């Protein structure tokens, strides 16, 4: 029987196009799948349901920019069609075709914090570390 390590805030970070850009306090993912019913003439109820396309909305809270991101001048405002990885101790979840839809910033002396970022993605891949 193996015991899995529980992720901590130090374990959850973001990579954008292969560059570690931020550590994240928390995140929430909403996956939506469009679906439709198949109706048949003379039937009172649908005869089947067909799964459609998936889309993902990732809400990130309290993003702290890494030294590399600050040095390279990476800005979420400028990102388009990027990939995003949420890295955990046992696996990485990579989202592709990402676009941001909302950003909330907070300013502190000596700190670069993005309070909240909402990102939309077209597909998701999960890979063991």
TORMI-353770 format. One line per 3 residues: number of its first residue (from 1); for each residue x, y, z of N, C-alpha, C, O. Coordinates in Angstrom, 2 decimals. Example, Ala and Ser with C-alpha at 12.3 -4.5 7.8 and 13.67 -1.06 7.14 Angstrom:
1> 13.19,-5.69,7.80,12.30,-4.50,7.80,13.20,-3.30,7.80,14.24,-3.32,8.46 ~ 12.85,-2.25,7.08,13.67,-1.06,7.14,12.90,0.03,7.87,13.41,1.14,8.04
This chain:
1> 0.85,-1.17,0.00,0.00,0.00,0.00,0.88,1.23,0.00,1.74,1.38,0.87 ~ 0.68,2.12,-0.99,1.50,3.32,-1.06,0.75,4.51,-0.48,-0.47,4.59,-0.55 ~ 1.51,5.41,0.09,0.93,6.62,0.66,1.34,7.78,-0.24,2.52,8.03,-0.45
4> 0.34,8.48,-0.77,0.61,9.63,-1.63,0.80,10.88,-0.80,0.08,11.10,0.18 ~ 1.75,11.68,-1.19,2.00,12.95,-0.52,0.89,13.93,-0.92,0.54,14.04,-2.09 ~ 0.36,14.62,0.06,-0.66,15.63,-0.23,0.02,16.89,-0.76,1.05,17.29,-0.22
7> -0.54,17.51,-1.80,0.09,18.72,-2.33,-0.03,19.88,-1.36,-1.04,20.04,-0.68 ~ 1.00,20.68,-1.30,0.98,21.93,-0.52,1.10,23.08,-1.50,1.29,22.87,-2.70 ~ 1.00,24.31,-0.99,1.11,25.46,-1.89,2.49,25.53,-2.53,2.63,26.10,-3.61
10> 3.52,24.95,-1.89,4.86,24.95,-2.49,4.92,24.00,-3.68,5.80,24.14,-4.53 ~ 4.01,23.03,-3.74,4.02,22.04,-4.81,3.20,22.47,-6.03,3.35,21.89,-7.11 ~ 2.34,23.45,-5.88,1.48,23.86,-6.98,2.06,25.10,-7.63,2.16,26.16,-7.01
13> 2.45,24.95,-8.87,3.03,26.08,-9.59,2.61,26.03,-11.04,2.06,25.03,-11.51 ~ 2.86,27.11,-11.76,2.45,27.20,-13.15,3.64,27.30,-14.06,4.61,28.01,-13.79 ~ 3.55,26.59,-15.15,4.50,26.72,-16.23,3.73,27.24,-17.43,2.65,26.73,-17.74
16> 4.25,28.22,-18.07,3.64,28.73,-19.29,4.64,28.52,-20.41,5.73,29.09,-20.41 ~ 4.26,27.68,-21.37,5.13,27.33,-22.49,6.50,26.86,-22.02,7.52,27.25,-22.59 ~ 6.51,26.02,-20.98,7.75,25.42,-20.50,8.54,26.24,-19.50,9.57,25.77,-19.03
19> 8.10,27.43,-19.16,8.82,28.29,-18.21,8.01,28.41,-16.92,6.83,28.77,-16.96 ~ 8.63,28.10,-15.78,7.95,28.23,-14.49,7.80,29.72,-14.19,8.78,30.42,-13.97 ~ 6.54,30.19,-14.17,6.30,31.63,-14.05,5.68,32.05,-12.73,5.76,33.23,-12.36
22> 5.05,31.12,-11.99,4.39,31.53,-10.76,4.12,30.34,-9.86,3.94,29.21,-10.31 ~ 4.10,30.63,-8.56,3.56,29.68,-7.60,2.16,30.16,-7.28,1.88,31.36,-7.30 ~ 1.27,29.22,-6.99,-0.15,29.54,-6.86,-0.66,29.05,-5.51,-0.37,27.93,-5.09
25> -1.43,29.90,-4.85,-2.00,29.50,-3.57,-3.11,28.47,-3.77,-3.19,27.50,-3.03 ~ -3.97,28.68,-4.78,-5.03,27.71,-5.02,-5.52,27.82,-6.45,-5.28,28.81,-7.14 ~ -6.20,26.77,-6.88,-6.81,26.80,-8.21,-8.09,25.99,-8.21,-8.29,25.12,-7.36
28> -8.94,26.29,-9.16,-10.20,25.57,-9.33,-10.43,25.41,-10.82,-10.27,26.36,-11.58 ~ -10.81,24.21,-11.23,-11.05,23.93,-12.64,-12.51,23.54,-12.82,-13.05,22.73,-12.07 ~ -13.14,24.13,-13.83,-14.49,23.74,-14.21,-14.41,23.19,-15.62,-14.01,23.88,-16.56
31> -14.79,21.93,-15.77,-14.80,21.28,-17.08,-16.25,21.21,-17.55,-17.14,20.81,-16.80 ~ -16.47,21.61,-18.80,-17.81,21.59,-19.37,-17.77,20.79,-20.66,-16.89,20.97,-21.50 ~ -18.74,19.90,-20.81,-18.85,19.12,-22.03,-20.21,19.40,-22.65,-21.25,19.22,-22.01
34> -20.19,19.83,-23.89,-21.47,20.02,-24.56,-21.98,18.65,-24.97,-21.20,17.77,-25.34 ~ -23.26,18.46,-24.91,-23.83,17.18,-25.33,-25.18,17.45,-25.97,-25.78,18.51,-25.78 ~ -25.64,16.47,-26.71,-26.95,16.62,-27.34,-27.65,15.28,-27.34,-27.02,14.22,-27.28
37> -28.95,15.35,-27.42,-29.74,14.13,-27.42,-30.08,13.75,-28.85,-30.18,14.60,-29.73 ~ -30.26,12.45,-29.06,-30.66,11.92,-30.36,-32.11,11.47,-30.23,-32.44,10.61,-29.41 ~ -32.93,12.06,-31.04,-34.35,11.71,-31.00,-34.70,10.82,-32.18,-34.11,10.92,-33.25
40> -35.68,9.96,-31.96,-36.15,9.07,-33.03,-37.65,9.30,-33.22,-38.38,9.50,-32.25 ~ -38.08,9.27,-34.44,-39.49,9.47,-34.76,-40.34,8.43,-34.03,-40.05,7.23,-34.09 ~ -41.36,8.89,-33.36,-42.29,7.99,-32.68,-41.91,7.64,-31.25,-42.69,7.01,-30.55
43> -40.71,8.04,-30.82,-40.28,7.74,-29.44,-40.61,8.93,-28.55,-40.49,10.09,-28.96 ~ -41.04,8.64,-27.32,-41.39,9.70,-26.37,-40.14,10.31,-25.71,-40.16,11.46,-25.28 ~ -39.08,9.53,-25.65,-37.84,9.98,-25.02,-36.69,9.84,-25.99,-36.78,9.04,-26.93
46> -35.61,10.59,-25.80,-34.44,10.43,-26.67,-33.92,9.00,-26.61,-34.05,8.32,-25.60 ~ -33.32,8.56,-27.71,-32.79,7.20,-27.77,-31.31,7.14,-27.38,-30.79,6.06,-27.11 ~ -30.65,8.28,-27.35,-29.23,8.31,-26.98,-28.82,9.74,-26.64,-29.53,10.70,-26.93
49> -27.66,9.84,-26.03,-27.03,11.13,-25.76,-25.63,11.07,-26.34,-24.90,10.11,-26.09 ~ -25.25,12.08,-27.09,-23.91,12.13,-27.70,-23.10,13.20,-27.00,-23.51,14.35,-26.88 ~ -21.93,12.78,-26.54,-21.03,13.73,-25.88,-20.40,14.63,-26.92,-20.02,14.19,-28.00
52> -20.30,15.90,-26.58,-19.73,16.88,-27.50,-18.34,17.30,-27.07,-17.60,16.54,-26.45 ~ -17.99,18.51,-27.41,-16.66,19.04,-27.13,-16.52,19.46,-25.67,-17.50,19.85,-25.02 ~ -15.29,19.38,-25.17,-14.98,19.82,-23.81,-14.36,21.20,-23.84,-13.70,21.58,-24.81
55> -14.57,21.95,-22.77,-13.85,23.20,-22.55,-13.56,23.30,-21.06,-14.26,22.72,-20.24 ~ -12.52,24.04,-20.73,-12.05,24.12,-19.36,-11.88,25.57,-18.96,-11.36,26.39,-19.72 ~ -12.33,25.89,-17.75,-12.10,27.20,-17.17,-11.29,26.99,-15.90,-11.72,26.28,-14.99
58> -10.11,27.60,-15.85,-9.21,27.44,-14.71,-9.16,28.77,-13.98,-8.81,29.79,-14.57 ~ -9.51,28.75,-12.70,-9.46,29.95,-11.87,-8.30,29.81,-10.90,-8.28,28.90,-10.08 ~ -7.34,30.70,-11.01,-6.13,30.68,-10.19,-6.21,31.81,-9.17,-6.63,32.92,-9.50
61> -5.80,31.53,-7.94,-5.86,32.53,-6.88,-4.47,32.75,-6.29,-3.74,31.81,-6.02 ~ -4.13,34.01,-6.10,-2.86,34.45,-5.50,-1.66,33.85,-6.23,-1.01,32.93,-5.73 ~ -1.38,34.38,-7.40,-0.23,33.97,-8.18,0.96,34.86,-7.83,0.86,36.08,-7.91
64> 2.06,34.25,-7.44,3.28,34.97,-7.12,4.29,34.72,-8.24,4.68,33.57,-8.48 ~ 4.70,35.76,-8.91,5.63,35.63,-10.03,6.98,35.12,-9.56,7.46,35.50,-8.49 ~ 7.58,34.25,-10.36,8.93,33.75,-10.06,9.96,34.79,-10.49,9.65,35.72,-11.24
67> 11.19,34.62,-10.00,12.28,35.51,-10.40,12.50,35.45,-11.91,12.79,36.47,-12.54 ~ 12.37,34.27,-12.49,12.55,34.10,-13.94,11.49,34.90,-14.70,11.80,35.58,-15.67 ~ 10.24,34.82,-14.24,9.16,35.56,-14.90,9.38,37.06,-14.81,9.14,37.79,-15.77
70> 9.83,37.53,-13.64,10.09,38.96,-13.46,11.25,39.39,-14.33,11.18,40.43,-15.00 ~ 12.33,38.60,-14.33,13.51,38.93,-15.14,13.19,38.97,-16.63,13.64,39.86,-17.35 ~ 12.40,37.99,-17.09,12.06,37.91,-18.51,10.92,38.82,-18.91,10.60,38.94,-20.09
73> 10.31,39.49,-17.92,9.23,40.42,-18.22,7.95,39.75,-18.72,7.19,40.34,-19.49 ~ 7.71,38.51,-18.28,6.51,37.79,-18.70,5.29,38.44,-18.07,5.26,38.68,-16.86 ~ 4.30,38.71,-18.89,3.07,39.34,-18.42,1.87,38.52,-18.89,1.77,38.17,-20.07
76> 0.96,38.20,-17.97,-0.24,37.46,-18.35,-1.07,38.26,-19.36,-1.74,37.68,-20.21 ~ -1.03,39.58,-19.26,-1.80,40.43,-20.18,-1.41,40.21,-21.64,-2.24,40.38,-22.53 ~ -0.17,39.83,-21.89,0.32,39.66,-23.26,0.20,38.24,-23.79,0.48,38.00,-24.96
79> -0.20,37.30,-22.97,-0.23,35.90,-23.40,-1.45,35.59,-24.26,-2.56,36.03,-23.97 ~ -1.21,34.82,-25.31,-2.27,34.34,-26.20,-1.93,32.92,-26.63,-0.77,32.60,-26.87 ~ -2.93,32.08,-26.72,-2.78,30.70,-27.19,-1.58,30.01,-26.55,-0.70,29.49,-27.24
82> -1.56,30.00,-25.22,-0.44,29.41,-24.48,-0.86,28.10,-23.84,-2.05,27.78,-23.77 ~ 0.12,27.35,-23.38,-0.16,26.14,-22.61,0.11,26.45,-21.15,0.95,27.29,-20.82 ~ -0.60,25.77,-20.27,-0.48,26.02,-18.85,-0.42,24.68,-18.13,-1.25,23.80,-18.39
85> 0.53,24.52,-17.23,0.66,23.25,-16.49,0.44,23.52,-15.02,1.05,24.42,-14.44 ~ -0.43,22.74,-14.41,-0.59,22.74,-12.97,0.18,21.51,-12.49,-0.21,20.38,-12.76 ~ 1.28,21.75,-11.79,2.17,20.67,-11.40,1.93,20.28,-9.95,1.94,21.13,-9.05
88> 1.70,18.99,-9.73,1.48,18.44,-8.41,2.60,17.45,-8.13,3.35,17.11,-9.05 ~ 2.74,16.97,-6.89,3.83,16.04,-6.59,3.80,14.76,-7.43,4.86,14.24,-7.78 ~ 2.62,14.25,-7.77,2.53,12.98,-8.48,2.21,13.09,-9.96,2.38,12.12,-10.70
91> 1.75,14.25,-10.42,1.37,14.39,-11.83,1.30,15.86,-12.23,1.23,16.75,-11.39 ~ 1.33,16.06,-13.53,1.14,17.39,-14.10,-0.10,17.35,-14.97,-0.34,16.38,-15.69 ~ -0.87,18.40,-14.91,-2.05,18.53,-15.75,-1.78,19.72,-16.67,-1.60,20.85,-16.21
94> -1.76,19.45,-17.96,-1.40,20.49,-18.93,-2.64,20.87,-19.73,-3.34,20.02,-20.28 ~ -2.90,22.16,-19.79,-4.01,22.71,-20.56,-3.44,23.41,-21.78,-2.46,24.15,-21.68 ~ -4.05,23.18,-22.93,-3.58,23.75,-24.19,-4.62,24.69,-24.79,-5.79,24.63,-24.44
97> -4.16,25.55,-25.69,-5.06,26.50,-26.35,-5.62,27.51,-25.38,-6.78,27.89,-25.48 ~ -4.82,27.95,-24.42,-5.29,28.83,-23.35,-5.37,30.30,-23.77,-4.54,30.81,-24.53 ~ -6.38,30.95,-23.25,-6.57,32.40,-23.36,-7.06,32.87,-22.00,-7.87,32.19,-21.38
100> -6.60,34.01,-21.54,-7.13,34.50,-20.27,-8.43,35.24,-20.55,-8.59,35.86,-21.60 ~ -9.36,35.17,-19.60,-10.63,35.87,-19.76,-10.84,36.93,-18.68,-11.66,37.84,-18.86 ~ -10.12,36.83,-17.55,-10.22,37.84,-16.49,-8.93,37.83,-15.67,-8.39,36.76,-15.37
103> -8.47,39.01,-15.31,-7.28,39.15,-14.45,-7.59,40.20,-13.39,-8.12,41.27,-13.70 ~ -7.25,39.91,-12.14,-7.38,40.86,-11.05,-6.01,41.01,-10.41,-5.40,40.03,-10.00 ~ -5.53,42.25,-10.34,-4.19,42.49,-9.79,-4.28,43.18,-8.45,-5.26,43.86,-8.13
106> -3.21,43.00,-7.66,-3.06,43.67,-6.38,-1.63,44.17,-6.32,-0.71,43.49,-6.77 ~ -1.43,45.35,-5.76,-0.07,45.90,-5.71,0.39,46.04,-4.26,-0.31,46.56,-3.40 ~ 1.62,45.54,-4.03,2.30,45.71,-2.77,3.72,46.14,-3.07,4.26,45.83,-4.13
109> 4.33,46.83,-2.15,5.71,47.23,-2.34,6.58,45.98,-2.38,6.52,45.15,-1.47 ~ 7.37,45.84,-3.43,8.30,44.73,-3.55,7.67,43.41,-3.93,8.34,42.37,-3.88 ~ 6.42,43.40,-4.31,5.78,42.15,-4.66,5.06,42.23,-5.98,4.57,43.28,-6.39
112> 4.99,41.10,-6.64,4.22,41.02,-7.88,3.20,39.91,-7.67,3.53,38.73,-7.77 ~ 1.97,40.31,-7.38,0.92,39.34,-7.09,-0.25,39.56,-8.03,-0.73,40.68,-8.20 ~ -0.69,38.49,-8.63,-1.91,38.51,-9.41,-2.94,37.83,-8.51,-2.82,36.64,-8.22
115> -3.94,38.58,-8.07,-4.92,38.05,-7.12,-5.73,36.91,-7.71,-5.97,35.89,-7.06 ~ -6.16,37.09,-8.96,-7.03,36.10,-9.57,-6.85,36.14,-11.08,-6.80,37.21,-11.68 ~ -6.77,34.96,-11.67,-6.71,34.85,-13.12,-7.70,33.78,-13.54,-7.74,32.69,-12.95
118> -8.50,34.08,-14.55,-9.42,33.10,-15.10,-8.95,32.81,-16.51,-8.81,33.72,-17.33 ~ -8.70,31.54,-16.79,-8.12,31.12,-18.06,-9.04,30.08,-18.69,-9.52,29.17,-18.01 ~ -9.27,30.22,-19.97,-10.07,29.24,-20.72,-9.12,28.39,-21.56,-8.18,28.91,-22.16
121> -9.38,27.09,-21.61,-8.52,26.17,-22.37,-9.37,25.25,-23.23,-10.51,24.93,-22.89 ~ -8.78,24.83,-24.34,-9.53,23.97,-25.27,-9.36,22.49,-24.98,-10.27,21.71,-25.25 ~ -8.21,22.06,-24.44,-8.05,20.66,-24.08,-7.04,20.44,-22.97,-6.25,21.33,-22.63
124> -7.09,19.22,-22.39,-6.36,18.90,-21.17,-5.69,17.54,-21.33,-6.26,16.60,-21.89 ~ -4.45,17.46,-20.82,-3.69,16.19,-20.82,-3.11,16.02,-19.42,-2.57,16.97,-18.84 ~ -3.23,14.81,-18.88,-2.67,14.51,-17.57,-1.50,13.56,-17.74,-1.60,12.55,-18.45
127> -0.36,13.88,-17.09,0.84,13.06,-17.23,1.47,12.84,-15.86,1.54,13.76,-15.06 ~ 1.94,11.61,-15.58,2.63,11.36,-14.31,3.98,12.07,-14.30,4.60,12.27,-15.35 ~ 4.42,12.46,-13.11,5.75,13.11,-12.97,6.83,12.06,-12.85,8.00,12.40,-12.73
